[in-house]
Amino acid sequence: MVIRIRFGKGTKIGKKRRKNRRAVIALAALLTPAAVMALALGCWRIAADLNWTSSFAIPSGLFSHWQVWLGAAALLQLCARILNRYGRDRDAAVS
């Protein structure tokens, strides 16, 4: 007596690259204006420290320092650039 067990064909396990390309490009497009806003807040804080403008909107706490805003702007722009590179279609540039 021979017993055969048959399994159905499932999905192939493989590495799918750029699965959420549209979502990544959309997120990268939103990160750049956020970086510009953080840069503007950092510049405003520097100008407020030099008494060029009125007082800064956040008088105390972590976000009252210009270094935090400029660092956040740089980090957001770096993330936007990395996501743009990930979402870009490299196969079309080769052919």
PDB file of N, CA, C and O in Angstrom:
ATOM      1  N   MET A   1       0.837  -1.160   0.000  1.00  0.00           N
ATOM      2  CA  MET A   1       0.000   0.000   0.000  1.00  0.00           C
ATOM      3  C   MET A   1       0.898   1.243   0.000  1.00  0.00           C
ATOM      4  O   MET A   1       1.810   1.358   0.819  1.00  0.00           O
ATOM      5  N   VAL A   2       0.630   2.171  -0.924  1.00  0.00           N
ATOM      6  CA  VAL A   2       1.397   3.391  -1.068  1.00  0.00           C
ATOM      7  C   VAL A   2       0.464   4.570  -0.798  1.00  0.00           C
ATOM      8  O   VAL A   2      -0.597   4.699  -1.409  1.00  0.00           O
ATOM      9  N   ILE A   3       0.876   5.403   0.109  1.00  0.00           N
ATOM     10  CA  ILE A   3       0.079   6.591   0.429  1.00  0.00           C
ATOM     11  C   ILE A   3       0.841   7.802  -0.087  1.00  0.00           C
ATOM     12  O   ILE A   3       2.005   8.017   0.254  1.00  0.00           O
ATOM     13  N   ARG A   4       0.170   8.581  -0.909  1.00  0.00           N
ATOM     14  CA  ARG A   4       0.782   9.795  -1.444  1.00  0.00           C
ATOM     15  C   ARG A   4       0.097  11.013  -0.845  1.00  0.00           C
ATOM     16  O   ARG A   4      -1.127  11.143  -0.845  1.00  0.00           O
ATOM     17  N   ILE A   5       0.923  11.873  -0.349  1.00  0.00           N
ATOM     18  CA  ILE A   5       0.413  13.128   0.191  1.00  0.00           C
ATOM     19  C   ILE A   5       0.774  14.223  -0.803  1.00  0.00           C
ATOM     20  O   ILE A   5       1.945  14.420  -1.129  1.00  0.00           O
ATOM     21  N   ARG A   6      -0.221  14.914  -1.267  1.00  0.00           N
ATOM     22  CA  ARG A   6       0.010  15.973  -2.242  1.00  0.00           C
ATOM     23  C   ARG A   6      -0.307  17.328  -1.602  1.00  0.00           C
ATOM     24  O   ARG A   6      -1.381  17.546  -1.040  1.00  0.00           O
ATOM     25  N   PHE A   7       0.652  18.205  -1.711  1.00  0.00           N
ATOM     26  CA  PHE A   7       0.467  19.564  -1.215  1.00  0.00           C
ATOM     27  C   PHE A   7       0.194  20.465  -2.411  1.00  0.00           C
ATOM     28  O   PHE A   7       0.778  20.292  -3.481  1.00  0.00           O
ATOM     29  N   GLY A   8      -0.692  21.419  -2.218  1.00  0.00           N
ATOM     30  CA  GLY A   8      -0.965  22.384  -3.279  1.00  0.00           C
ATOM     31  C   GLY A   8       0.224  23.316  -3.481  1.00  0.00           C
ATOM     32  O   GLY A   8       1.039  23.521  -2.583  1.00  0.00           O
ATOM     33  N   LYS A   9       0.296  23.864  -4.668  1.00  0.00           N
ATOM     34  CA  LYS A   9       1.385  24.787  -4.968  1.00  0.00           C
ATOM     35  C   LYS A   9       1.070  26.136  -4.351  1.00  0.00           C
ATOM     36  O   LYS A   9       0.067  26.767  -4.684  1.00  0.00           O
ATOM     37  N   GLY A  10       1.912  26.561  -3.475  1.00  0.00           N
ATOM     38  CA  GLY A  10       1.741  27.850  -2.813  1.00  0.00           C
ATOM     39  C   GLY A  10       2.515  28.930  -3.550  1.00  0.00           C
ATOM     40  O   GLY A  10       3.061  28.704  -4.630  1.00  0.00           O
ATOM     41  N   THR A  11       2.549  30.072  -2.962  1.00  0.00           N
ATOM     42  CA  THR A  11       3.301  31.163  -3.561  1.00  0.00           C
ATOM     43  C   THR A  11       4.791  30.915  -3.387  1.00  0.00           C
ATOM     44  O   THR A  11       5.234  30.363  -2.380  1.00  0.00           O
ATOM     45  N   LYS A  12       5.533  31.324  -4.363  1.00  0.00           N
ATOM     46  CA  LYS A  12       6.976  31.162  -4.290  1.00  0.00           C
ATOM     47  C   LYS A  12       7.547  32.181  -3.326  1.00  0.00           C
ATOM     48  O   LYS A  12       7.153  33.347  -3.310  1.00  0.00           O
ATOM     49  N   ILE A  13       8.472  31.716  -2.536  1.00  0.00           N
ATOM     50  CA  ILE A  13       9.139  32.610  -1.605  1.00  0.00           C
ATOM     51  C   ILE A  13      10.301  33.242  -2.352  1.00  0.00           C
ATOM     52  O   ILE A  13      11.209  32.560  -2.826  1.00  0.00           O
ATOM     53  N   GLY A  14      10.248  34.524  -2.441  1.00  0.00           N
ATOM     54  CA  GLY A  14      11.304  35.238  -3.143  1.00  0.00           C
ATOM     55  C   GLY A  14      11.410  36.653  -2.634  1.00  0.00           C
ATOM     56  O   GLY A  14      10.591  37.114  -1.839  1.00  0.00           O
ATOM     57  N   LYS A  15      12.406  37.313  -3.096  1.00  0.00           N
ATOM     58  CA  LYS A  15      12.623  38.684  -2.666  1.00  0.00           C
ATOM     59  C   LYS A  15      11.964  39.617  -3.680  1.00  0.00           C
ATOM     60  O   LYS A  15      12.412  39.745  -4.820  1.00  0.00           O
ATOM     61  N   LYS A  16      10.902  40.257  -3.236  1.00  0.00           N
ATOM     62  CA  LYS A  16      10.238  41.229  -4.093  1.00  0.00           C
ATOM     63  C   LYS A  16      10.822  42.589  -3.771  1.00  0.00           C
ATOM     64  O   LYS A  16      10.750  43.056  -2.635  1.00  0.00           O
ATOM     65  N   ARG A  17      11.392  43.211  -4.764  1.00  0.00           N
ATOM     66  CA  ARG A  17      11.996  44.516  -4.559  1.00  0.00           C
ATOM     67  C   ARG A  17      11.017  45.601  -4.968  1.00  0.00           C
ATOM     68  O   ARG A  17      10.236  45.448  -5.907  1.00  0.00           O
ATOM     69  N   ARG A  18      11.085  46.690  -4.239  1.00  0.00           N
ATOM     70  CA  ARG A  18      10.273  47.872  -4.511  1.00  0.00           C
ATOM     71  C   ARG A  18       8.783  47.537  -4.514  1.00  0.00           C
ATOM     72  O   ARG A  18       8.050  47.893  -5.437  1.00  0.00           O
ATOM     73  N   LYS A  19       8.362  46.857  -3.476  1.00  0.00           N
ATOM     74  CA  LYS A  19       6.969  46.435  -3.377  1.00  0.00           C
ATOM     75  C   LYS A  19       6.032  47.630  -3.216  1.00  0.00           C
ATOM     76  O   LYS A  19       4.982  47.686  -3.855  1.00  0.00           O
ATOM     77  N   ASN A  20       6.404  48.572  -2.373  1.00  0.00           N
ATOM     78  CA  ASN A  20       5.565  49.730  -2.111  1.00  0.00           C
ATOM     79  C   ASN A  20       6.195  50.999  -2.672  1.00  0.00           C
ATOM     80  O   ASN A  20       6.355  51.992  -1.962  1.00  0.00           O
ATOM     81  N   ARG A  21       6.549  50.954  -3.950  1.00  0.00           N
ATOM     82  CA  ARG A  21       7.287  52.049  -4.563  1.00  0.00           C
ATOM     83  C   ARG A  21       6.504  53.354  -4.553  1.00  0.00           C
ATOM     84  O   ARG A  21       7.067  54.411  -4.268  1.00  0.00           O
ATOM     85  N   ARG A  22       5.230  53.292  -4.857  1.00  0.00           N
ATOM     86  CA  ARG A  22       4.424  54.514  -4.896  1.00  0.00           C
ATOM     87  C   ARG A  22       4.294  55.139  -3.509  1.00  0.00           C
ATOM     88  O   ARG A  22       4.364  56.359  -3.361  1.00  0.00           O
ATOM     89  N   ALA A  23       4.107  54.307  -2.510  1.00  0.00           N
ATOM     90  CA  ALA A  23       3.980  54.822  -1.142  1.00  0.00           C
ATOM     91  C   ALA A  23       5.291  55.438  -0.668  1.00  0.00           C
ATOM     92  O   ALA A  23       5.283  56.448   0.035  1.00  0.00           O
ATOM     93  N   VAL A  24       6.403  54.845  -1.040  1.00  0.00           N
ATOM     94  CA  VAL A  24       7.710  55.357  -0.637  1.00  0.00           C
ATOM     95  C   VAL A  24       7.973  56.707  -1.295  1.00  0.00           C
ATOM     96  O   VAL A  24       8.477  57.627  -0.652  1.00  0.00           O
ATOM     97  N   ILE A  25       7.632  56.825  -2.574  1.00  0.00           N
ATOM     98  CA  ILE A  25       7.841  58.090  -3.276  1.00  0.00           C
ATOM     99  C   ILE A  25       6.932  59.173  -2.704  1.00  0.00           C
ATOM    100  O   ILE A  25       7.349  60.324  -2.579  1.00  0.00           O
ATOM    101  N   ALA A  26       5.700  58.820  -2.357  1.00  0.00           N
ATOM    102  CA  ALA A  26       4.778  59.797  -1.762  1.00  0.00           C
ATOM    103  C   ALA A  26       5.286  60.254  -0.396  1.00  0.00           C
ATOM    104  O   ALA A  26       5.220  61.441  -0.076  1.00  0.00           O
ATOM    105  N   LEU A  27       5.786  59.330   0.403  1.00  0.00           N
ATOM    106  CA  LEU A  27       6.316  59.694   1.721  1.00  0.00           C
ATOM    107  C   LEU A  27       7.548  60.583   1.579  1.00  0.00           C
ATOM    108  O   LEU A  27       7.717  61.538   2.336  1.00  0.00           O
ATOM    109  N   ALA A  28       8.402  60.272   0.616  1.00  0.00           N
ATOM    110  CA  ALA A  28       9.594  61.094   0.391  1.00  0.00           C
ATOM    111  C   ALA A  28       9.208  62.499  -0.061  1.00  0.00           C
ATOM    112  O   ALA A  28       9.873  63.472   0.295  1.00  0.00           O
ATOM    113  N   ALA A  29       8.141  62.608  -0.841  1.00  0.00           N
ATOM    114  CA  ALA A  29       7.685  63.927  -1.281  1.00  0.00           C
ATOM    115  C   ALA A  29       7.136  64.748  -0.122  1.00  0.00           C
ATOM    116  O   ALA A  29       7.194  65.978  -0.161  1.00  0.00           O
ATOM    117  N   LEU A  30       6.609  64.100   0.899  1.00  0.00           N
ATOM    118  CA  LEU A  30       6.094  64.817   2.062  1.00  0.00           C
ATOM    119  C   LEU A  30       7.184  65.160   3.073  1.00  0.00           C
ATOM    120  O   LEU A  30       7.024  66.092   3.861  1.00  0.00           O
ATOM    121  N   LEU A  31       8.280  64.424   3.058  1.00  0.00           N
ATOM    122  CA  LEU A  31       9.348  64.686   4.018  1.00  0.00           C
ATOM    123  C   LEU A  31      10.145  65.945   3.685  1.00  0.00           C
ATOM    124  O   LEU A  31      10.653  66.607   4.590  1.00  0.00           O
ATOM    125  N   THR A  32      10.259  66.282   2.409  1.00  0.00           N
ATOM    126  CA  THR A  32      11.025  67.467   2.031  1.00  0.00           C
ATOM    127  C   THR A  32      10.386  68.758   2.549  1.00  0.00           C
ATOM    128  O   THR A  32      11.100  69.587   3.114  1.00  0.00           O
ATOM    129  N   PRO A  33       9.065  68.968   2.381  1.00  0.00           N
ATOM    130  CA  PRO A  33       8.477  70.174   2.989  1.00  0.00           C
ATOM    131  C   PRO A  33       8.566  70.180   4.519  1.00  0.00           C
ATOM    132  O   PRO A  33       8.684  71.245   5.126  1.00  0.00           O
ATOM    133  N   ALA A  34       8.511  69.015   5.136  1.00  0.00           N
ATOM    134  CA  ALA A  34       8.673  68.955   6.586  1.00  0.00           C
ATOM    135  C   ALA A  34      10.084  69.374   6.988  1.00  0.00           C
ATOM    136  O   ALA A  34      10.269  70.018   8.020  1.00  0.00           O
ATOM    137  N   ALA A  35      11.080  69.011   6.180  1.00  0.00           N
ATOM    138  CA  ALA A  35      12.460  69.427   6.456  1.00  0.00           C
ATOM    139  C   ALA A  35      12.613  70.940   6.292  1.00  0.00           C
ATOM    140  O   ALA A  35      13.339  71.577   7.055  1.00  0.00           O
ATOM    141  N   VAL A  36      11.937  71.508   5.308  1.00  0.00           N
ATOM    142  CA  VAL A  36      11.992  72.961   5.110  1.00  0.00           C
ATOM    143  C   VAL A  36      11.347  73.684   6.292  1.00  0.00           C
ATOM    144  O   VAL A  36      11.847  74.715   6.740  1.00  0.00           O
ATOM    145  N   MET A  37      10.240  73.144   6.795  1.00  0.00           N
ATOM    146  CA  MET A  37       9.586  73.762   7.952  1.00  0.00           C
ATOM    147  C   MET A  37      10.476  73.685   9.196  1.00  0.00           C
ATOM    148  O   MET A  37      10.554  74.643   9.965  1.00  0.00           O
ATOM    149  N   ALA A  38      11.143  72.554   9.391  1.00  0.00           N
ATOM    150  CA  ALA A  38      12.055  72.425  10.535  1.00  0.00           C
ATOM    151  C   ALA A  38      13.229  73.394  10.397  1.00  0.00           C
ATOM    152  O   ALA A  38      13.683  73.969  11.386  1.00  0.00           O
ATOM    153  N   LEU A  39      13.713  73.571   9.182  1.00  0.00           N
ATOM    154  CA  LEU A  39      14.792  74.530   8.943  1.00  0.00           C
ATOM    155  C   LEU A  39      14.328  75.954   9.240  1.00  0.00           C
ATOM    156  O   LEU A  39      15.074  76.742   9.821  1.00  0.00           O
ATOM    157  N   ALA A  40      13.103  76.284   8.844  1.00  0.00           N
ATOM    158  CA  ALA A  40      12.564  77.616   9.124  1.00  0.00           C
ATOM    159  C   ALA A  40      12.430  77.855  10.622  1.00  0.00           C
ATOM    160  O   ALA A  40      12.720  78.950  11.102  1.00  0.00           O
ATOM    161  N   LEU A  41      11.997  76.848  11.359  1.00  0.00           N
ATOM    162  CA  LEU A  41      11.895  76.990  12.815  1.00  0.00           C
ATOM    163  C   LEU A  41      13.276  77.145  13.456  1.00  0.00           C
ATOM    164  O   LEU A  41      13.437  77.900  14.414  1.00  0.00           O
ATOM    165  N   GLY A  42      14.263  76.434  12.930  1.00  0.00           N
ATOM    166  CA  GLY A  42      15.621  76.585  13.439  1.00  0.00           C
ATOM    167  C   GLY A  42      16.169  77.979  13.179  1.00  0.00           C
ATOM    168  O   GLY A  42      16.804  78.574  14.050  1.00  0.00           O
ATOM    169  N   CYS A  43      15.923  78.498  11.982  1.00  0.00           N
ATOM    170  CA  CYS A  43      16.372  79.861  11.671  1.00  0.00           C
ATOM    171  C   CYS A  43      15.632  80.890  12.520  1.00  0.00           C
ATOM    172  O   CYS A  43      16.222  81.881  12.950  1.00  0.00           O
ATOM    173  N   TRP A  44      14.358  80.662  12.760  1.00  0.00           N
ATOM    174  CA  TRP A  44      13.587  81.574  13.608  1.00  0.00           C
ATOM    175  C   TRP A  44      14.157  81.586  15.025  1.00  0.00           C
ATOM    176  O   TRP A  44      14.262  82.641  15.652  1.00  0.00           O
ATOM    177  N   ARG A  45      14.524  80.405  15.524  1.00  0.00           N
ATOM    178  CA  ARG A  45      15.082  80.334  16.874  1.00  0.00           C
ATOM    179  C   ARG A  45      16.420  81.060  16.942  1.00  0.00           C
ATOM    180  O   ARG A  45      16.698  81.739  17.931  1.00  0.00           O
ATOM    181  N   ILE A  46      17.247  80.933  15.919  1.00  0.00           N
ATOM    182  CA  ILE A  46      18.529  81.651  15.897  1.00  0.00           C
ATOM    183  C   ILE A  46      18.279  83.155  15.866  1.00  0.00           C
ATOM    184  O   ILE A  46      18.938  83.912  16.579  1.00  0.00           O
ATOM    185  N   ALA A  47      17.328  83.586  15.040  1.00  0.00           N
ATOM    186  CA  ALA A  47      17.010  85.012  14.951  1.00  0.00           C
ATOM    187  C   ALA A  47      16.428  85.530  16.264  1.00  0.00           C
ATOM    188  O   ALA A  47      16.678  86.674  16.642  1.00  0.00           O
ATOM    189  N   ALA A  48      15.663  84.707  16.951  1.00  0.00           N
ATOM    190  CA  ALA A  48      15.124  85.131  18.250  1.00  0.00           C
ATOM    191  C   ALA A  48      16.233  85.250  19.292  1.00  0.00           C
ATOM    192  O   ALA A  48      16.180  86.127  20.155  1.00  0.00           O
ATOM    193  N   ASP A  49      17.225  84.387  19.220  1.00  0.00           N
ATOM    194  CA  ASP A  49      18.357  84.484  20.152  1.00  0.00           C
ATOM    195  C   ASP A  49      19.176  85.751  19.909  1.00  0.00           C
ATOM    196  O   ASP A  49      19.748  86.311  20.844  1.00  0.00           O
ATOM    197  N   LEU A  50      19.230  86.200  18.662  1.00  0.00           N
ATOM    198  CA  LEU A  50      19.981  87.409  18.322  1.00  0.00           C
ATOM    199  C   LEU A  50      19.135  88.680  18.422  1.00  0.00           C
ATOM    200  O   LEU A  50      19.595  89.768  18.078  1.00  0.00           O
ATOM    201  N   ASN A  51      17.885  88.530  18.898  1.00  0.00           N
ATOM    202  CA  ASN A  51      16.933  89.636  19.041  1.00  0.00           C
ATOM    203  C   ASN A  51      16.610  90.317  17.708  1.00  0.00           C
ATOM    204  O   ASN A  51      16.382  91.526  17.665  1.00  0.00           O
ATOM    205  N   TRP A  52      16.590  89.542  16.628  1.00  0.00           N
ATOM    206  CA  TRP A  52      16.186  90.062  15.326  1.00  0.00           C
ATOM    207  C   TRP A  52      14.683  89.940  15.125  1.00  0.00           C
ATOM    208  O   TRP A  52      14.097  90.694  14.347  1.00  0.00           O
ATOM    209  N   THR A  53      14.054  88.996  15.819  1.00  0.00           N
ATOM    210  CA  THR A  53      12.617  88.770  15.708  1.00  0.00           C
ATOM    211  C   THR A  53      12.008  88.761  17.103  1.00  0.00           C
ATOM    212  O   THR A  53      12.694  88.923  18.112  1.00  0.00           O
ATOM    213  N   SER A  54      10.705  88.567  17.119  1.00  0.00           N
ATOM    214  CA  SER A  54      10.039  88.448  18.418  1.00  0.00           C
ATOM    215  C   SER A  54      10.422  87.110  19.055  1.00  0.00           C
ATOM    216  O   SER A  54      11.211  86.352  18.491  1.00  0.00           O
ATOM    217  N   SER A  55       9.876  86.834  20.199  1.00  0.00           N
ATOM    218  CA  SER A  55      10.241  85.609  20.910  1.00  0.00           C
ATOM    219  C   SER A  55       9.806  84.370  20.136  1.00  0.00           C
ATOM    220  O   SER A  55       8.862  84.403  19.346  1.00  0.00           O
ATOM    221  N   PHE A  56      10.506  83.304  20.381  1.00  0.00           N
ATOM    222  CA  PHE A  56      10.229  82.038  19.696  1.00  0.00           C
ATOM    223  C   PHE A  56       8.953  81.424  20.260  1.00  0.00           C
ATOM    224  O   PHE A  56       8.620  81.640  21.425  1.00  0.00           O
ATOM    225  N   ALA A  57       8.247  80.669  19.446  1.00  0.00           N
ATOM    226  CA  ALA A  57       6.948  80.109  19.827  1.00  0.00           C
ATOM    227  C   ALA A  57       7.058  79.088  20.959  1.00  0.00           C
ATOM    228  O   ALA A  57       6.123  78.931  21.745  1.00  0.00           O
ATOM    229  N   ILE A  58       8.177  78.405  21.045  1.00  0.00           N
ATOM    230  CA  ILE A  58       8.361  77.385  22.083  1.00  0.00           C
ATOM    231  C   ILE A  58       9.437  77.911  23.038  1.00  0.00           C
ATOM    232  O   ILE A  58      10.625  77.823  22.727  1.00  0.00           O
ATOM    233  N   PRO A  59       9.042  78.455  24.195  1.00  0.00           N
ATOM    234  CA  PRO A  59      10.024  79.113  25.066  1.00  0.00           C
ATOM    235  C   PRO A  59      10.917  78.171  25.870  1.00  0.00           C
ATOM    236  O   PRO A  59      12.026  78.556  26.238  1.00  0.00           O
ATOM    237  N   SER A  60      10.467  76.952  26.152  1.00  0.00           N
ATOM    238  CA  SER A  60      11.285  76.056  26.972  1.00  0.00           C
ATOM    239  C   SER A  60      11.072  74.616  26.524  1.00  0.00           C
ATOM    240  O   SER A  60      10.110  74.299  25.825  1.00  0.00           O
ATOM    241  N   GLY A  61      11.977  73.766  26.937  1.00  0.00           N
ATOM    242  CA  GLY A  61      11.882  72.354  26.589  1.00  0.00           C
ATOM    243  C   GLY A  61      12.880  71.961  25.516  1.00  0.00           C
ATOM    244  O   GLY A  61      13.721  72.759  25.102  1.00  0.00           O
ATOM    245  N   LEU A  62      12.773  70.738  25.082  1.00  0.00           N
ATOM    246  CA  LEU A  62      13.710  70.205  24.091  1.00  0.00           C
ATOM    247  C   LEU A  62      13.627  70.947  22.761  1.00  0.00           C
ATOM    248  O   LEU A  62      14.650  71.233  22.137  1.00  0.00           O
ATOM    249  N   PHE A  63      12.418  71.255  22.334  1.00  0.00           N
ATOM    250  CA  PHE A  63      12.225  71.883  21.030  1.00  0.00           C
ATOM    251  C   PHE A  63      12.425  73.396  21.056  1.00  0.00           C
ATOM    252  O   PHE A  63      12.097  74.071  20.080  1.00  0.00           O
ATOM    253  N   SER A  64      12.947  73.932  22.128  1.00  0.00           N
ATOM    254  CA  SER A  64      13.234  75.358  22.181  1.00  0.00           C
ATOM    255  C   SER A  64      14.662  75.664  21.726  1.00  0.00           C
ATOM    256  O   SER A  64      15.058  76.829  21.713  1.00  0.00           O
ATOM    257  N   HIS A  65      15.433  74.663  21.357  1.00  0.00           N
ATOM    258  CA  HIS A  65      16.821  74.845  20.937  1.00  0.00           C
ATOM    259  C   HIS A  65      16.932  74.765  19.416  1.00  0.00           C
ATOM    260  O   HIS A  65      16.290  73.931  18.777  1.00  0.00           O
ATOM    261  N   TRP A  66      17.753  75.644  18.847  1.00  0.00           N
ATOM    262  CA  TRP A  66      17.887  75.668  17.401  1.00  0.00           C
ATOM    263  C   TRP A  66      18.629  74.448  16.870  1.00  0.00           C
ATOM    264  O   TRP A  66      18.423  74.055  15.722  1.00  0.00           O
ATOM    265  N   GLN A  67      19.486  73.846  17.685  1.00  0.00           N
ATOM    266  CA  GLN A  67      20.236  72.676  17.244  1.00  0.00           C
ATOM    267  C   GLN A  67      19.303  71.501  16.964  1.00  0.00           C
ATOM    268  O   GLN A  67      19.539  70.720  16.042  1.00  0.00           O
ATOM    269  N   VAL A  68      18.251  71.380  17.757  1.00  0.00           N
ATOM    270  CA  VAL A  68      17.286  70.293  17.563  1.00  0.00           C
ATOM    271  C   VAL A  68      16.574  70.469  16.235  1.00  0.00           C
ATOM    272  O   VAL A  68      16.383  69.500  15.500  1.00  0.00           O
ATOM    273  N   TRP A  69      16.175  71.703  15.917  1.00  0.00           N
ATOM    274  CA  TRP A  69      15.440  71.945  14.676  1.00  0.00           C
ATOM    275  C   TRP A  69      16.322  71.747  13.451  1.00  0.00           C
ATOM    276  O   TRP A  69      15.878  71.176  12.455  1.00  0.00           O
ATOM    277  N   LEU A  70      17.554  72.209  13.511  1.00  0.00           N
ATOM    278  CA  LEU A  70      18.445  72.020  12.365  1.00  0.00           C
ATOM    279  C   LEU A  70      18.825  70.546  12.190  1.00  0.00           C
ATOM    280  O   LEU A  70      18.952  70.062  11.065  1.00  0.00           O
ATOM    281  N   GLY A  71      19.002  69.850  13.294  1.00  0.00           N
ATOM    282  CA  GLY A  71      19.271  68.411  13.211  1.00  0.00           C
ATOM    283  C   GLY A  71      18.082  67.642  12.652  1.00  0.00           C
ATOM    284  O   GLY A  71      18.245  66.720  11.853  1.00  0.00           O
ATOM    285  N   ALA A  72      16.885  68.030  13.082  1.00  0.00           N
ATOM    286  CA  ALA A  72      15.679  67.377  12.558  1.00  0.00           C
ATOM    287  C   ALA A  72      15.522  67.644  11.070  1.00  0.00           C
ATOM    288  O   ALA A  72      15.123  66.757  10.315  1.00  0.00           O
ATOM    289  N   ALA A  73      15.836  68.867  10.645  1.00  0.00           N
ATOM    290  CA  ALA A  73      15.747  69.199   9.220  1.00  0.00           C
ATOM    291  C   ALA A  73      16.726  68.353   8.399  1.00  0.00           C
ATOM    292  O   ALA A  73      16.375  67.841   7.335  1.00  0.00           O
ATOM    293  N   ALA A  74      17.936  68.216   8.896  1.00  0.00           N
ATOM    294  CA  ALA A  74      18.927  67.405   8.190  1.00  0.00           C
ATOM    295  C   ALA A  74      18.519  65.940   8.149  1.00  0.00           C
ATOM    296  O   ALA A  74      18.672  65.279   7.123  1.00  0.00           O
ATOM    297  N   LEU A  75      18.004  65.437   9.251  1.00  0.00           N
ATOM    298  CA  LEU A  75      17.578  64.039   9.309  1.00  0.00           C
ATOM    299  C   LEU A  75      16.380  63.775   8.389  1.00  0.00           C
ATOM    300  O   LEU A  75      16.333  62.749   7.711  1.00  0.00           O
ATOM    301  N   LEU A  76      15.429  64.685   8.367  1.00  0.00           N
ATOM    302  CA  LEU A  76      14.271  64.518   7.483  1.00  0.00           C
ATOM    303  C   LEU A  76      14.683  64.546   6.018  1.00  0.00           C
ATOM    304  O   LEU A  76      14.188  63.757   5.213  1.00  0.00           O
ATOM    305  N   GLN A  77      15.590  65.455   5.673  1.00  0.00           N
ATOM    306  CA  GLN A  77      16.036  65.527   4.281  1.00  0.00           C
ATOM    307  C   GLN A  77      16.850  64.297   3.894  1.00  0.00           C
ATOM    308  O   GLN A  77      16.763  63.829   2.759  1.00  0.00           O
ATOM    309  N   LEU A  78      17.632  63.775   4.820  1.00  0.00           N
ATOM    310  CA  LEU A  78      18.388  62.551   4.552  1.00  0.00           C
ATOM    311  C   LEU A  78      17.432  61.377   4.321  1.00  0.00           C
ATOM    312  O   LEU A  78      17.636  60.579   3.406  1.00  0.00           O
ATOM    313  N   CYS A  79      16.400  61.274   5.146  1.00  0.00           N
ATOM    314  CA  CYS A  79      15.410  60.204   4.962  1.00  0.00           C
ATOM    315  C   CYS A  79      14.683  60.343   3.631  1.00  0.00           C
ATOM    316  O   CYS A  79      14.424  59.343   2.960  1.00  0.00           O
ATOM    317  N   ALA A  80      14.351  61.571   3.242  1.00  0.00           N
ATOM    318  CA  ALA A  80      13.685  61.796   1.963  1.00  0.00           C
ATOM    319  C   ALA A  80      14.581  61.373   0.802  1.00  0.00           C
ATOM    320  O   ALA A  80      14.112  60.783  -0.171  1.00  0.00           O
ATOM    321  N   ARG A  81      15.850  61.672   0.912  1.00  0.00           N
ATOM    322  CA  ARG A  81      16.779  61.294  -0.166  1.00  0.00           C
ATOM    323  C   ARG A  81      16.938  59.777  -0.259  1.00  0.00           C
ATOM    324  O   ARG A  81      16.971  59.218  -1.355  1.00  0.00           O
ATOM    325  N   ILE A  82      17.035  59.116   0.889  1.00  0.00           N
ATOM    326  CA  ILE A  82      17.175  57.658   0.900  1.00  0.00           C
ATOM    327  C   ILE A  82      15.920  56.998   0.322  1.00  0.00           C
ATOM    328  O   ILE A  82      16.014  56.052  -0.460  1.00  0.00           O
ATOM    329  N   LEU A  83      14.748  57.502   0.710  1.00  0.00           N
ATOM    330  CA  LEU A  83      13.505  56.941   0.189  1.00  0.00           C
ATOM    331  C   LEU A  83      13.341  57.205  -1.298  1.00  0.00           C
ATOM    332  O   LEU A  83      12.812  56.357  -2.016  1.00  0.00           O
ATOM    333  N   ASN A  84      13.781  58.360  -1.774  1.00  0.00           N
ATOM    334  CA  ASN A  84      13.725  58.625  -3.216  1.00  0.00           C
ATOM    335  C   ASN A  84      14.622  57.663  -3.990  1.00  0.00           C
ATOM    336  O   ASN A  84      14.253  57.191  -5.065  1.00  0.00           O
ATOM    337  N   ARG A  85      15.781  57.382  -3.448  1.00  0.00           N
ATOM    338  CA  ARG A  85      16.668  56.419  -4.117  1.00  0.00           C
ATOM    339  C   ARG A  85      16.075  55.015  -4.121  1.00  0.00           C
ATOM    340  O   ARG A  85      16.209  54.275  -5.096  1.00  0.00           O
ATOM    341  N   TYR A  86      15.416  54.655  -3.017  1.00  0.00           N
ATOM    342  CA  TYR A  86      14.798  53.333  -2.933  1.00  0.00           C
ATOM    343  C   TYR A  86      13.639  53.215  -3.915  1.00  0.00           C
ATOM    344  O   TYR A  86      13.467  52.175  -4.550  1.00  0.00           O
ATOM    345  N   GLY A  87      12.853  54.264  -4.041  1.00  0.00           N
ATOM    346  CA  GLY A  87      11.678  54.202  -4.896  1.00  0.00           C
ATOM    347  C   GLY A  87      11.932  54.421  -6.361  1.00  0.00           C
ATOM    348  O   GLY A  87      11.070  54.141  -7.194  1.00  0.00           O
ATOM    349  N   ARG A  88      13.116  54.923  -6.691  1.00  0.00           N
ATOM    350  CA  ARG A  88      13.422  55.175  -8.097  1.00  0.00           C
ATOM    351  C   ARG A  88      13.576  53.868  -8.858  1.00  0.00           C
ATOM    352  O   ARG A  88      14.069  52.878  -8.318  1.00  0.00           O
ATOM    353  N   ASP A  89      13.160  53.874 -10.089  1.00  0.00           N
ATOM    354  CA  ASP A  89      13.228  52.677 -10.921  1.00  0.00           C
ATOM    355  C   ASP A  89      14.608  52.607 -11.569  1.00  0.00           C
ATOM    356  O   ASP A  89      14.886  53.331 -12.526  1.00  0.00           O
ATOM    357  N   ARG A  90      15.453  51.754 -11.058  1.00  0.00           N
ATOM    358  CA  ARG A  90      16.813  51.627 -11.594  1.00  0.00           C
ATOM    359  C   ARG A  90      16.850  50.771 -12.870  1.00  0.00           C
ATOM    360  O   ARG A  90      17.760  50.920 -13.685  1.00  0.00           O
ATOM    361  N   ASP A  91      15.885  49.893 -13.043  1.00  0.00           N
ATOM    362  CA  ASP A  91      15.867  49.027 -14.222  1.00  0.00           C
ATOM    363  C   ASP A  91      15.632  49.830 -15.502  1.00  0.00           C
ATOM    364  O   ASP A  91      16.174  49.479 -16.551  1.00  0.00           O
ATOM    365  N   ALA A  92      14.842  50.889 -15.439  1.00  0.00           N
ATOM    366  CA  ALA A  92      14.562  51.692 -16.615  1.00  0.00           C
ATOM    367  C   ALA A  92      15.794  52.487 -17.041  1.00  0.00           C
ATOM    368  O   ALA A  92      15.973  52.763 -18.227  1.00  0.00           O
ATOM    369  N   ALA A  93      16.654  52.860 -16.072  1.00  0.00           N
ATOM    370  CA  ALA A  93      17.856  53.616 -16.405  1.00  0.00           C
ATOM    371  C   ALA A  93      18.899  52.738 -17.088  1.00  0.00           C
ATOM    372  O   ALA A  93      19.699  53.236 -17.881  1.00  0.00           O
ATOM    373  N   VAL A  94      18.904  51.447 -16.795  1.00  0.00           N
ATOM    374  CA  VAL A  94      19.885  50.540 -17.395  1.00  0.00           C
ATOM    375  C   VAL A  94      19.572  50.264 -18.848  1.00  0.00           C
ATOM    376  O   VAL A  94      20.469  50.243 -19.691  1.00  0.00           O
ATOM    377  N   SER A  95      18.295  50.050 -19.145  1.00  0.00           N
ATOM    378  CA  SER A  95      17.929  49.677 -20.522  1.00  0.00           C
ATOM    379  C   SER A  95      17.787  50.854 -21.447  1.00  0.00           C
ATOM    380  O   SER A  95      17.484  50.678 -22.627  1.00  0.00           O
TER     381      SER A  95
END
